[in-house]
Amino acid sequence: MDTIDAALLHDIGHEVATLSALVAAVRGEGGFDTAAAERLELVEREIDLLLDLVRGGSVPAGAPDGDLVDLGDLLYDVVTGRDVACPGTVVLCPGPRMLAETDRQGLRRLVSNLVDNAARAAGPSGRVQVELCGRTHPVIRVLDDGPGPTRGPVGSRGMGLAIVRSLADRLGADVTLRPRRGGGAVAEVVLRGRDTRTPRPTGREALA
């Protein structure tokens, strides 16, 4: 479904705003250890994303004008949240710092769906790796050690991949899914935006 009833979006927006206010109230009480404070911050980021989705509507077809997005920072945010919420382990591998003109919200949704799909396929004892590379165009890879693209639990990839392909079309990106050597699957996203820059590598450390 490409569109959602405006009244439903309105009600969802109110409920998410209420949740945001409740989280802010909890934060105001203080007394959290470091781990709890970090998780609370993740909750606030996810709420902000939901509010953006409700307020912003759908991404227009074709490559959007978008923002100049630091892809490493975007992937870091996605991986940090998914490592807490998903079964198994989700890590971000070291890579170059890359900027691309794209729709931040749409790309985050695309990568989040790929990571969620991979984590479900890999299971509680599995591992998902997210990589950023590429020369002419940025390439985002999501690798898992599950049973493979067509051998996971029923429904572990289907709906998520349909959403990913729809978002990729709107962002002007190419998405492929193939078996991973040694077992598992590799999902690859190639961004073909109009403005791509690759600054000096930063040596970002992987998340364990």
N, C-alpha and C positions, 0 to 999 in steps of 0.2 A: 504494500500500500504506500503510494507516494505522498498522499496528503492525509492529514488528520483533522477531524472536525474542530473548528475554531473554538467552540465552547469547551470541548474536552481539553484542548491545549490550555485554555484559560484556567480551568479547574486544576490541571496538573501543575501549572505555574504557581497557583496559590498554595498548593500542598507542599511543593518543593521550597517555596519561600518560608513557609511555616517551619519546615524541617531545618532550614538554614538558621532561623531565629533560635530554635531549640539548641542547635549545636553551639551557637554563639553564647547562649546562656550557660551551657555546660563548661565551655572554655573559660568563661568568666569566674567560675568557681575555683579554678586552679587546683593545685595539689597533685598534678600528674607527674609520673616519672617520664623519662625521655622517650621511651618506646610508645607510651600511651599518647604523649603529645604529638609524636610523628604520625600516629594513626589518625588522630583527630584532625590533623592538617590534611591528610589524604581524604578524609570524609568531606572536609570543606571544599577541596578541589573538585571532587566528584559532584558535589551539589552545585558548584559554580558552572560546571560543564552542563549539567541538566538544565539549569536556568538559561544558559546560552542556547541550548538546543530548542527550548520552548520559545524563547524570544526571537531567535534568528530564523526559524523555518528551515526549508531545504536549501541545499547548495545548487545554484543554477547549473544547467548543462554546459559542458565544455570546460576548458581550463579557466578557473576563476581569476579575477584580479588579485584577490587575497593579500596576505601579509608576507613579509620576508621572514620566514620561519627558521629558527635554529633547530635543525632536525635532531641533533644530539640531545638538546634540552627536552624536546617533545618526547623522544623515546625514553629518556630517563624518567619523566613523569609517568608515562604509561607503565613502564616496567616496575617502578617502585610501588604503584598501586596494585598491579596485578600479582606481584610476588606475595602480597599480603592476602589478596582475595581469592586467588586461584589455587587449585590443588597442585602439589608438586613444587618445583623450584623454577623461577623465571629470572633470567640474568641478562644484563646488557653487556655485550662484548666491547672491548676497547676499539675505537675507530677515529677517523678524522672528524674535525668540526666542519659541518656543511650547512649552507644556507640555501633555501629554495623559496621562490615565490609561489605560494599555494594557499589553500584554505586550511587554516590551522585546525578548526573544529572538525572539518570533514576528514582530514588526514588522521587526526587522533582517533576518531571513530573507526576508521579503516584498520589502523594498526591494533587498536584494542580488540576488535573482533577477531583478527588473525591470532593474536596472543591467546584470547579466550578459547578459540577453536583448538589451538595447539595444546593448551593445557588440559582441556577435556580429553583429547585423544591420547595424550601421554599418561594421564592418570596421576594419582596421589604420589607415586614414587618416581614420576617422570621429571624431565628437565626440558625447559624451553629456553632457547638462546635467541636474542635479538641482535642483529648486526646492521651497521651502516657502512656502506662502501660505495664505489663507483667513481668514474672519471668524467665522462661526458655528461652523464645524468646521475643523480643520487639513486642508490639502490638500497632498499630496506629488505632484509631477510629475516624470516621467523622460522627457526629450525626446532623440531621436536624429536624425541626418541620413542615415539609411540609406534603403533603397528603399521603405519603407512597411510597414504591418502585415501585409500578405499577400503581399509580393513578395520577402522575404529568402530566404536559403539554406534548403533543406529542413531542418527541425529546429532552426532558429535561435531559435524562440520557443515551440514547442509544449509541451514538458515543463515548461519554466520557468513558463509561464503557468498550466498546470494546478496547479502547486504554489502559485503566487500566489493563485489563486482559492480554493483550499482554505484557505490561511492567512487570507485576507480574511474568509471565512465564519466562521472561529473567532474572529477579532478583532472581528467586527461592523463591518467596513469595506466600502466600495464600491470596486470597481476597474473602470475602463473603459480601452479601448485604441482610439485613433482616428488617422486620418492627420494629419500635421502640415502646416500651411500651408507651401508651398515645398518639401515633400518630407520624408520620414521619418515618424516615429510619435511619439505622445504617450501615455504611460501615466499615468493619474491615480488616486490613492488618496485617498479621503475617509474620515477617521477620525470615527466617530460615537460616541465614548466618552462615559461619564457625566460626566467631569470634564475640562474643557478650559479652559486659562488662557492668555492672550496678554499677557505682560509687555511692557515698553517695548522697542522694537526695539534690537538690539545693533549693527547695521551690520557684520555678519560679512562679511569679504572673500571673494571667489570664489577657488577654487584654480585656478591656471593649469597 
